[in-house]
Amino acid sequence: MLNSATQPTLLWNESPDHGSAVKMRLKDAERFTCMVAFANTRGFSIFESELRNRIDKGMSAIFVVGIDFYQSEPAVLDKLLRLMTHGDLKVYMGNFERRWTFHPKLYLFESSHGTSAIVGSANMTGGGLADNHELSVAFDHGSGDLGKQIETWIEGLIADREIVKATDDLVKEYARRHAIYSRQMTIGRRRAERAAVNPHGGRETLAKILEEMKADASEEGFDSSVERRAQYGKEGRKILDALASDRQMNPSEFLSEYERLITTMHSGGLHRGKTTVASSRAQFRDGLRSLLKLKDRDPAVLFEHLRSSFEYVDRAGTNVITELLHLLDSKRYAVMNRNSVSGLGLAGISAFPERPTKRNVDGETYALFCAESEKLRKDLALRNFSELDAVFNYAYWRDLEE
């Protein structure tokens, strides 16, 4: 593929760095192909001005940006889509349903003078093009056949649906998923750091909090909290049965019963959604009735049943669903909300969304949550999930106060 006169050189982000090498070769390129696994705005900004200038002067360009592990920033894809109005620019991105990881790092420059390329480890990121210890091979005056081979490869990736044409809608959906993934990765890193410091997975942290809670003689202490929760559990089950009965209820009657129900629960903010839930009282009551008729006791099955039943009941989210299951059996079904997820995090268990919703939690996830909670319950020698949830709440509010 290369002329015999070509002398490859190595780049490792010193003088020149990868960014400078890209900018230098863009100056007289007539066609530019960039294929990278990861991209961020800082990396793109290194040669954005030169790229825009060349496109304005007639250079064609193709960008293929990977989305594996949600490492690429949505803003880069958005910038590239906006740049398409300046000239001949095609933008492709990874497919959400891809089979294989997209991992190349290629910068290809074609002109009437020949083909130049940079191939190696440098992604289109600030680290890749300037700061990291990267290593690439750069060569100039290569054969024009190289561009044709890359073009054929891209066409094959498109045909196999490994990459797809980037659109505003796809980038918007990627941005939504990226935000969720990034948030969870941040939480996961923090929890992993805590767990790494403690060789026993962080359970001792909750054990110490439980000791403090048992020594607390106030209303928020362990004994008072457990006693109060036991009473609330009995009242809540009676109200749940009433809501699931065949008795007719007008809007005000349902709202009154639902208000009583959520006062027996321990997830925060439920009162803010009570009127919204009341507006879908028929679906809510139908879901409860069908739930109580189920013989299956599997957490995944019951959660999915209520999630499906409450699909169009706004403000009846994962917290409400799991509180209802918890009322049915506090030894089998754990409450899943921000407090309890945070509590598991203190024990080094970080596989769950910080803010559980009907969209990011399914039956399988909830069943895993219950299983992890059960292990922790046994470790702490607690009698049921109600006692464990009391510890989670105590830890959560103590952390907020600190």
C-alpha positions as CSV (number, residue, x, y, z in Angstrom):
1,M,0.0,0.0,0.0
2,L,3.0,2.4,0.5
3,N,5.5,3.7,-1.9
4,S,9.0,2.5,-1.3
5,A,10.1,6.1,-0.5
6,T,7.7,6.4,2.4
7,Q,9.4,6.6,5.7
8,P,6.9,6.0,8.6
9,T,7.5,8.0,11.7
10,L,6.3,7.6,15.3
11,L,4.1,10.0,17.3
12,W,3.9,9.9,21.1
13,N,2.5,13.3,22.0
14,E,5.7,15.1,22.4
15,S,6.9,17.4,19.6
16,P,4.9,17.2,17.5
17,D,1.9,15.8,19.3
18,H,-1.0,14.0,17.6
19,G,-3.1,17.1,17.4
20,S,-0.4,19.1,15.6
21,A,0.2,16.2,13.2
22,V,-3.5,16.2,12.3
23,K,-3.6,19.9,11.8
24,M,-0.5,19.9,9.6
25,R,-1.9,17.2,7.3
26,L,-5.3,18.9,7.0
27,K,-3.8,22.0,5.4
28,D,-3.8,20.5,1.8
29,A,-6.1,17.5,2.2
30,E,-8.9,17.1,-0.3
31,R,-10.5,14.3,1.6
32,F,-10.3,13.5,5.3
33,T,-11.4,10.3,7.0
34,C,-11.5,10.1,10.8
35,M,-12.4,6.9,12.6
36,V,-12.2,6.8,16.4
37,A,-13.5,4.8,19.3
38,F,-13.9,7.8,21.6
39,A,-14.3,11.5,21.0
40,N,-14.7,14.5,23.2
41,T,-15.1,18.2,22.7
42,R,-11.6,19.0,23.9
43,G,-10.1,16.7,21.4
44,F,-12.2,17.9,18.5
45,S,-11.5,21.5,19.4
46,I,-7.8,20.9,18.7
47,F,-8.4,20.8,15.0
48,E,-12.0,22.1,14.7
49,S,-11.0,25.4,13.2
50,E,-8.7,23.9,10.6
51,L,-11.4,21.3,9.7
52,R,-14.1,23.9,9.2
53,N,-11.8,26.0,7.1
54,R,-10.9,23.1,4.8
55,I,-14.6,22.0,4.5
56,D,-15.5,25.6,3.6
57,K,-12.9,25.4,0.8
58,G,-14.3,22.2,-0.6
59,M,-12.6,19.3,1.3
60,S,-14.9,16.3,1.8
61,A,-14.8,14.5,5.1
62,I,-16.1,11.4,6.8
63,F,-16.3,10.9,10.6
64,V,-17.1,7.6,12.2
65,V,-17.4,7.9,16.0
66,G,-17.8,4.9,18.4
67,I,-20.3,5.0,21.2
68,D,-19.1,1.9,23.1
69,F,-19.1,2.3,26.9
70,Y,-20.7,5.8,26.3
71,Q,-17.2,7.3,26.4
72,S,-17.8,9.7,23.4
73,E,-19.4,13.0,24.3
74,P,-22.7,13.7,22.6
75,A,-21.7,17.3,22.1
76,V,-19.0,16.2,19.5
77,L,-21.6,14.4,17.4
78,D,-23.8,17.4,17.7
79,K,-21.0,19.7,16.5
80,L,-20.3,17.4,13.6
81,L,-24.0,17.4,12.6
82,R,-24.0,21.2,12.6
83,L,-20.8,21.3,10.6
84,M,-22.5,19.3,7.8
85,T,-24.2,22.5,6.7
86,H,-20.8,23.9,5.6
87,G,-20.1,21.3,2.9
88,D,-19.5,17.7,2.1
89,L,-19.3,16.0,5.4
90,K,-20.7,12.6,6.4
91,V,-21.1,11.5,10.0
92,Y,-21.6,8.0,11.3
93,M,-21.8,6.7,14.8
94,G,-21.9,3.3,16.5
95,N,-25.2,1.4,16.5
96,F,-27.0,0.8,19.9
97,E,-27.6,-2.8,18.7
98,R,-24.0,-3.4,17.6
99,R,-22.4,-6.8,18.0
100,W,-18.8,-5.9,18.3
101,T,-16.8,-3.1,19.9
102,F,-15.8,-0.3,17.5
103,H,-12.1,0.5,18.4
104,P,-10.1,2.0,15.5
105,K,-8.1,5.2,15.6
106,L,-7.4,6.4,12.1
107,Y,-6.8,9.8,10.6
108,L,-6.6,9.6,6.8
109,F,-5.7,12.5,4.5
110,E,-6.0,12.2,0.7
111,S,-5.0,14.7,-1.9
112,S,-3.7,14.8,-5.5
113,H,-0.2,14.4,-4.0
114,G,-0.9,11.1,-2.3
115,T,-2.3,9.7,0.9
116,S,-1.1,10.3,4.4
117,A,-2.3,8.5,7.6
118,I,-2.0,8.4,11.3
119,V,-2.8,5.0,12.8
120,G,-2.3,4.0,16.4
121,S,-3.8,4.5,19.9
122,A,-4.9,8.2,19.8
123,N,-8.6,8.8,20.1
124,M,-10.1,12.1,19.2
125,T,-9.9,13.3,22.8
126,G,-7.8,15.8,24.6
127,G,-5.8,13.0,26.1
128,G,-5.5,11.1,22.9
129,L,-4.3,14.1,20.8
130,A,-2.2,15.9,23.3
131,D,-1.8,14.7,26.9
132,N,-1.8,10.9,27.2
133,H,1.1,8.5,26.5
134,E,-0.1,7.5,23.0
135,L,1.8,5.8,20.2
136,S,1.0,6.0,16.5
137,V,2.6,5.5,13.2
138,A,2.4,8.4,10.7
139,F,3.3,8.0,7.1
140,D,3.0,10.2,4.0
141,H,2.8,9.8,0.2
142,G,1.1,6.4,0.5
143,S,-0.9,4.8,-2.3
144,G,-4.4,6.1,-3.2
145,D,-5.6,2.5,-2.8
146,L,-5.6,2.9,0.9
147,G,-8.4,5.4,0.8
148,K,-10.4,3.1,-1.4
149,Q,-9.8,0.2,1.0
150,I,-11.0,2.3,4.0
151,E,-14.1,3.4,2.1
152,T,-14.9,-0.2,1.3
153,W,-14.5,-1.1,5.0
154,I,-16.8,1.7,6.1
155,E,-19.4,0.6,3.5
156,G,-19.2,-2.9,5.0
157,L,-19.7,-1.6,8.5
158,I,-22.8,0.3,7.3
159,A,-24.1,-2.8,5.5
160,D,-23.6,-4.9,8.7
161,R,-25.3,-2.2,10.8
162,E,-22.2,-1.9,13.0
163,I,-22.3,1.8,12.3
164,V,-25.3,4.0,11.3
165,K,-25.7,7.5,9.8
166,A,-25.9,10.0,12.7
167,T,-29.1,12.0,13.0
168,D,-30.4,14.5,15.4
169,D,-32.8,11.9,16.9
170,L,-30.1,9.3,17.3
171,V,-27.7,11.8,18.9
172,K,-30.4,13.0,21.3
173,E,-31.1,9.4,22.3
174,Y,-27.4,8.8,22.8
175,A,-27.2,11.9,24.9
176,R,-29.9,10.6,27.2
177,R,-28.2,7.3,27.6
178,H,-24.8,8.9,28.0
179,A,-26.1,11.1,30.9
180,I,-27.4,8.0,32.7
181,Y,-24.2,6.0,32.1
182,S,-21.9,8.9,33.1
183,R,-23.8,9.5,36.3
184,Q,-23.7,5.9,37.3
185,M,-20.1,5.6,36.4
186,T,-19.3,8.5,38.7
187,I,-21.3,6.9,41.5
188,G,-19.7,3.6,40.8
189,R,-16.2,5.0,40.9
190,R,-16.8,6.7,44.3
191,R,-18.3,3.5,45.8
192,A,-15.5,1.4,44.3
193,E,-12.9,3.6,45.9
194,R,-14.7,3.3,49.2
195,A,-14.9,-0.5,48.8
196,A,-11.2,-0.7,47.8
197,V,-10.1,1.0,50.9
198,N,-12.1,-1.6,53.0
199,P,-11.0,-5.1,52.1
200,H,-14.3,-6.5,53.5
201,G,-16.4,-4.6,50.9
202,G,-17.5,-1.8,53.2
203,R,-20.1,-3.7,55.2
204,E,-18.3,-2.6,58.4
205,T,-19.4,0.9,57.6
206,L,-23.1,-0.1,57.9
207,A,-22.4,-2.2,60.9
208,K,-21.0,0.8,62.7
209,I,-24.0,2.9,61.6
210,L,-26.3,0.2,63.0
211,E,-24.3,0.4,66.3
212,E,-24.9,4.1,66.5
213,M,-28.5,3.8,65.6
214,K,-29.1,1.2,68.4
215,A,-27.4,3.5,70.8
216,D,-29.6,6.4,69.8
217,A,-32.5,6.7,72.3
218,S,-34.4,9.3,70.2
219,E,-37.4,8.7,67.9
220,E,-34.9,8.1,65.1
221,G,-33.1,5.4,67.0
222,F,-33.3,1.7,66.1
223,D,-35.8,0.5,68.6
224,S,-38.3,3.4,68.0
225,S,-37.9,3.2,64.2
226,V,-38.5,-0.6,64.2
227,E,-41.5,-0.4,66.4
228,R,-43.0,2.5,64.4
229,R,-42.4,0.6,61.1
230,A,-44.1,-2.5,62.4
231,Q,-47.2,-0.5,63.3
232,Y,-47.2,1.3,59.9
233,G,-46.8,-2.1,58.2
234,K,-50.0,-3.4,59.7
235,E,-52.0,-0.2,58.9
236,G,-50.6,-0.1,55.4
237,R,-51.6,-3.6,54.6
238,K,-55.2,-2.9,55.7
239,I,-55.4,0.2,53.5
240,L,-53.9,-1.7,50.6
241,D,-56.6,-4.3,50.9
242,A,-59.2,-1.6,51.0
243,L,-57.9,0.0,47.8
244,A,-57.8,-3.4,46.1
245,S,-61.4,-4.2,47.1
246,D,-64.4,-4.0,44.7
247,R,-65.9,-1.1,46.7
248,Q,-66.6,1.9,44.5
249,M,-64.5,5.0,45.3
250,N,-64.9,8.5,43.9
251,P,-61.8,10.6,43.4
252,S,-61.9,12.2,46.8
253,E,-62.4,8.9,48.6
254,F,-59.5,7.3,46.7
255,L,-57.2,10.3,47.4
256,S,-58.1,10.1,51.1
257,E,-57.2,6.4,51.2
258,Y,-54.0,6.8,49.2
259,E,-52.9,9.7,51.5
260,R,-53.3,7.3,54.4
261,L,-51.4,4.6,52.5
262,I,-48.3,6.7,51.8
263,T,-48.1,7.9,55.4
264,T,-47.3,4.2,56.2
265,M,-44.4,4.2,53.7
266,H,-40.9,5.5,54.1
267,S,-39.9,6.8,50.6
268,G,-39.5,10.5,50.5
269,G,-41.7,12.8,48.3
270,L,-44.6,10.4,47.8
271,H,-47.1,13.0,48.9
272,R,-46.0,15.3,46.0
273,G,-47.4,12.8,43.5
274,K,-50.6,11.8,45.3
275,T,-53.0,13.8,43.1
276,T,-51.3,12.6,40.0
277,V,-51.7,9.0,41.1
278,A,-55.4,9.7,42.0
279,S,-56.1,10.8,38.5
280,S,-55.3,7.2,37.4
281,R,-57.1,5.6,40.3
282,A,-58.8,2.9,38.1
283,Q,-55.5,1.6,36.7
284,F,-53.8,1.8,40.2
285,R,-56.6,-0.3,41.8
286,D,-56.7,-2.8,38.9
287,G,-53.0,-3.3,39.3
288,L,-53.4,-4.0,43.1
289,R,-56.3,-6.4,42.6
290,S,-54.4,-8.4,40.0
291,L,-51.2,-8.4,42.1
292,L,-53.0,-9.9,45.1
293,K,-54.4,-12.7,42.9
294,L,-50.9,-13.8,41.8
295,K,-49.6,-17.0,43.3
296,D,-46.0,-16.4,42.2
297,R,-43.9,-14.8,44.9
298,D,-40.8,-14.2,42.8
299,P,-39.7,-10.5,43.2
300,A,-38.9,-10.2,39.5
301,V,-42.4,-11.4,38.5
302,L,-44.3,-9.2,40.9
303,F,-42.2,-6.1,40.2
304,E,-42.7,-6.6,36.4
305,H,-46.5,-7.1,37.0
306,L,-46.8,-3.8,38.8
307,R,-44.5,-2.0,36.5
308,S,-46.7,-3.0,33.6
309,S,-49.9,-2.3,35.4
310,F,-48.6,1.2,36.4
311,E,-47.0,2.0,33.1
312,Y,-49.4,4.9,32.5
313,V,-49.8,5.8,36.2
314,D,-47.5,8.8,36.6
315,R,-45.7,9.2,39.9
316,A,-46.3,5.5,40.7
317,G,-42.6,4.7,40.2
318,T,-40.2,2.1,41.5
319,N,-40.4,3.6,45.0
320,V,-44.2,3.2,45.1
321,I,-44.1,-0.3,43.5
322,T,-41.5,-1.7,45.9
323,E,-43.2,0.0,49.0
324,L,-46.4,-1.9,48.0
325,L,-44.5,-5.2,47.6
326,H,-42.8,-4.5,51.0
327,L,-46.2,-4.2,52.6
328,L,-47.1,-7.6,51.3
329,D,-44.0,-9.3,52.8
330,S,-41.2,-7.4,54.5
331,K,-39.1,-10.5,54.6
332,R,-39.2,-11.1,50.9
333,Y,-39.4,-7.7,49.2
334,A,-37.1,-4.8,49.8
335,V,-37.9,-1.1,49.4
336,M,-35.9,0.3,46.4
337,N,-35.4,4.0,46.4
338,R,-32.6,6.5,46.5
339,N,-32.0,5.9,50.2
340,S,-31.7,2.2,50.0
341,V,-29.5,2.3,46.9
342,S,-27.3,4.7,48.7
343,G,-27.3,2.3,51.7
344,L,-26.1,-0.6,49.6
345,G,-23.5,1.7,48.2
346,L,-22.1,2.2,51.7
347,A,-21.6,-1.6,51.7
348,G,-19.7,-1.5,48.4
349,I,-22.6,-2.8,46.4
350,S,-23.0,-0.4,43.5
351,A,-24.8,-2.1,40.7
352,F,-28.0,-0.1,40.9
353,P,-29.2,3.3,39.5
354,E,-28.9,6.1,42.0
355,R,-32.4,7.3,41.2
356,P,-34.5,4.1,40.5
357,T,-37.3,4.6,38.1
358,K,-39.7,2.4,36.0
359,R,-37.4,3.0,33.0
360,N,-34.1,2.0,34.5
361,V,-35.2,-0.8,36.8
362,D,-36.8,-4.0,35.6
363,G,-37.9,-7.2,37.4
364,E,-34.5,-8.8,37.0
365,T,-32.7,-5.7,38.5
366,Y,-35.2,-5.6,41.4
367,A,-34.7,-9.3,42.1
368,L,-30.9,-8.7,42.2
369,F,-31.5,-5.8,44.5
370,C,-33.5,-8.0,46.9
371,A,-30.8,-10.7,46.8
372,E,-28.0,-8.2,47.6
373,S,-30.2,-6.7,50.4
374,E,-30.8,-10.2,51.8
375,K,-27.1,-10.9,52.0
376,L,-26.6,-7.6,53.8
377,R,-29.6,-8.2,56.1
378,K,-28.0,-11.5,57.2
379,D,-24.6,-9.9,57.7
380,L,-26.2,-7.3,60.0
381,A,-28.3,-9.9,61.8
382,L,-31.5,-8.0,61.1
383,R,-34.9,-9.7,61.1
384,N,-36.4,-8.3,57.9
385,F,-36.1,-5.8,55.1
386,S,-38.0,-3.2,57.2
387,E,-35.2,-3.1,59.8
388,L,-32.6,-2.9,57.0
389,D,-34.5,0.0,55.4
390,A,-34.5,1.7,58.7
391,V,-30.7,1.5,58.8
392,F,-30.5,2.7,55.2
393,N,-32.7,5.8,56.0
394,Y,-30.7,6.5,59.2
395,A,-27.4,6.4,57.2
396,Y,-28.8,8.5,54.3
397,W,-30.1,11.3,56.4
398,R,-27.0,11.2,58.7
399,D,-24.8,11.6,55.6
400,L,-26.9,14.5,54.3
401,E,-26.6,16.3,57.7
402,E,-22.9,15.8,57.7
